[in-house]
């Protein structure tokens, strides 16, 4: 659900709104600079406010890259402590893709 609200400077209200959105299954809030126009690209007038989550995972495999990453690692297949398998690709540097962490690395 999208809402258009103006921030009145009350950080407690902003935090409460953020928590409501996250507890309702949303990713977070998008904060736009007042008066700014929509841009069909990354914008310095828009801030994504998301919950930060951190976890340790063990590398159990790799997925091949496609497109500009063809011939390199596209994503890491990792296992979380609870046994869940996830694929991590966003945020990998070119160096990571060329020489990924070894299988078994945490």
N, C-alpha and C positions, 0 to 999 in steps of 0.2 A: 504494500500500500504506500503510495507516495503522498507526502504532505508537503505543503509549502508554508513554512513557519519562519518568522524572523527571530533571530537571536537577540535577546534584550540585555546581554552581558551577565546574566545569572548563571554561573557555572554549575551550581547545584541542579538547576532545572535541566541544563544540557546533559549532565551526567545521568539524571533520572530518565530523560527521554532516550538516551543511548541504551541504558539498561533495559528499558521497556522493549525497545526494538530487538535487542539481542535475545532477551528472554522469550520473545514472541517468534523466534526463529529467523530473524533478519540478520544480515551481515554487519550492519552498522549504519552510520549516517553519512550523507554527502553534504558537505558544508560549502556553500558558494558565496563568493565575495558579493556583497550587496551591489546591485546595479549591473553586474557582469552579464554578458551574453553567453549563450551556449556555444561551445566550439566543438567541432567534430574531430577532436584530437586531444592529447594530453593538454591540460590547462593549468596555469599558475593561479587561476581564480577559483579552483575547485579542490577541495581537500576531502579525502575519504577517511573517515574515522572508523576504525575496525578494532575488534578485540584482538589483542596479541596473544597468541598461543605458542608455546615452545615445548618440544618433546624430543627425546632421544629416539633414534631408530637405527636398526642394523641394515646395512646394504645387503640385499639378497639377489639382486640381478639388475639388468639394464634393459632399456628399450632403445632400439635403434632410432637415430634421428631421421627426420624427413625434411624436405625443403632445404633451407640454408644450413641445416644441421646434418644433412645426409653424410654418412661416413663417420659420424661422431655419435656420442651418446645423446639421445633425445631426452631421456629421463632415467632417474634411478628408481628401481623397485626396492622399497624398504619395508621392513617389518617393525611395527610398534611393539612395545612390551606386552600388550594384550593380545598379540598375534595378528592384528589387522594388517593387511598389505595395502600400501599406498604407493603412488607414483609421484615423484618430485622432479619437475623439470624447470618450472619457473624459478628464476633466480640463479640458475647455474651459469657460471661464467664460461667463456670460451676455453679457458684453461681447465675447468672442471670437466667440460664435455670432451676435451682432447685426452685428458688423463684423469678419469673418474676415481673416486675412492674405491679401494679394493673390496671385493665381496667379503663380508664379515665385519667391515669397518663400522664403527658407531659414530 
